[in-house]
Amino acid sequence: RQITSSLSVIYSASAEAIRAALYKTDDTFSLKLSFVADDGDDTGKYSLDITIPCCQMSDANANMGGLDTMPADFSIKAVDNLVDELIVVDLTNADTNAY
């Protein structure tokens, strides 16, 4: 099985630092996406976390052209480190009712 992800950000010094630290070195890292409810009374009660515990950047490029802001695209793939799951999904419902 193969787990991949793509991220697109605005090219900046920070994006170049990430590219240099992770793509050029082939280092592994953890990627976590968190979605948290922030609607009125539900703030913080519900969340969805998607974690790739061990992944590598497989491609990193910037679109060099034009006068507009330049996007930087990163491709990421999960790596089996023989310790962690390839992907972990946590769904939280902390809604409690007083009875």
C-alpha positions as CSV (number, residue, x, y, z in Angstrom):
1,R,0.0,0.0,0.0
2,Q,1.1,3.5,-0.7
3,I,0.1,6.7,1.3
4,T,0.9,10.0,-0.3
5,S,0.1,13.6,0.3
6,S,0.6,16.9,-1.6
7,L,1.0,20.3,-0.1
8,S,1.0,23.6,-1.9
9,V,2.3,26.7,-0.1
10,I,3.4,30.2,-1.0
11,Y,7.1,30.1,-1.8
12,S,9.1,31.9,0.9
13,A,12.3,31.6,2.9
14,S,10.5,29.2,5.3
15,A,9.4,27.0,2.4
16,E,13.0,27.0,1.1
17,A,14.3,26.0,4.6
18,I,11.9,23.1,4.7
19,R,12.9,22.0,1.2
20,A,16.6,22.2,2.2
21,A,16.1,20.4,5.5
22,L,13.8,17.6,4.4
23,Y,13.9,17.1,0.6
24,K,17.6,17.6,0.0
25,T,18.6,15.4,2.9
26,D,16.0,12.6,2.6
27,D,15.3,12.9,6.3
28,T,12.1,11.4,7.7
29,F,9.5,13.5,9.7
30,S,6.0,13.3,11.0
31,L,3.1,15.0,9.4
32,K,-0.1,15.8,11.4
33,L,-3.3,17.4,10.1
34,S,-5.7,18.6,12.8
35,F,-9.3,19.7,12.2
36,V,-11.0,21.1,15.3
37,A,-14.6,22.4,15.6
38,D,-14.8,26.1,16.4
39,D,-18.6,26.7,16.2
40,G,-19.9,28.5,19.3
41,D,-20.5,26.0,22.1
42,D,-18.8,23.1,20.2
43,T,-15.4,24.7,20.2
44,G,-12.8,22.1,21.0
45,K,-15.3,19.3,21.6
46,Y,-14.9,17.6,18.2
47,S,-11.6,17.0,16.4
48,L,-10.1,14.8,13.7
49,D,-6.3,14.2,13.6
50,I,-4.6,12.5,10.7
51,T,-1.0,11.6,11.4
52,I,1.6,10.0,9.1
53,P,4.2,9.2,11.8
54,C,7.1,8.5,9.4
55,C,7.3,10.1,6.0
56,Q,9.7,11.6,3.4
57,M,9.4,14.4,1.0
58,S,9.5,12.8,-2.5
59,D,9.4,16.0,-4.5
60,A,9.7,19.7,-3.8
61,N,9.6,22.4,-6.4
62,A,8.7,26.0,-6.9
63,N,7.1,27.5,-10.0
64,M,9.6,30.2,-10.9
65,G,7.8,32.6,-13.3
66,G,5.4,35.5,-13.5
67,L,4.8,38.5,-11.3
68,D,2.4,36.8,-8.9
69,T,3.2,34.9,-5.8
70,M,5.0,31.7,-6.5
71,P,3.6,28.4,-5.2
72,A,5.9,25.8,-3.8
73,D,4.6,22.2,-4.1
74,F,5.7,19.4,-1.8
75,S,5.0,15.7,-2.4
76,I,5.1,13.5,0.7
77,K,5.0,9.7,1.0
78,A,4.7,7.5,4.1
79,V,7.7,5.3,4.9
80,D,7.5,2.0,6.7
81,N,9.9,2.3,9.7
82,L,8.8,-1.1,11.0
83,V,7.7,0.6,14.3
84,D,4.8,2.9,13.6
85,E,1.6,2.5,11.7
86,L,1.7,4.1,8.2
87,I,-1.2,6.3,9.1
88,V,-3.1,7.0,12.3
89,V,-6.6,8.7,12.4
90,D,-8.0,9.9,15.7
91,L,-11.6,11.1,15.9
92,T,-12.6,12.8,19.2
93,N,-16.0,13.5,20.5
94,A,-15.7,15.2,23.9
95,D,-19.3,16.2,24.1
96,T,-20.7,15.2,27.6
97,N,-24.2,15.7,28.8
98,A,-25.1,16.3,32.4
99,Y,-27.8,13.8,33.5
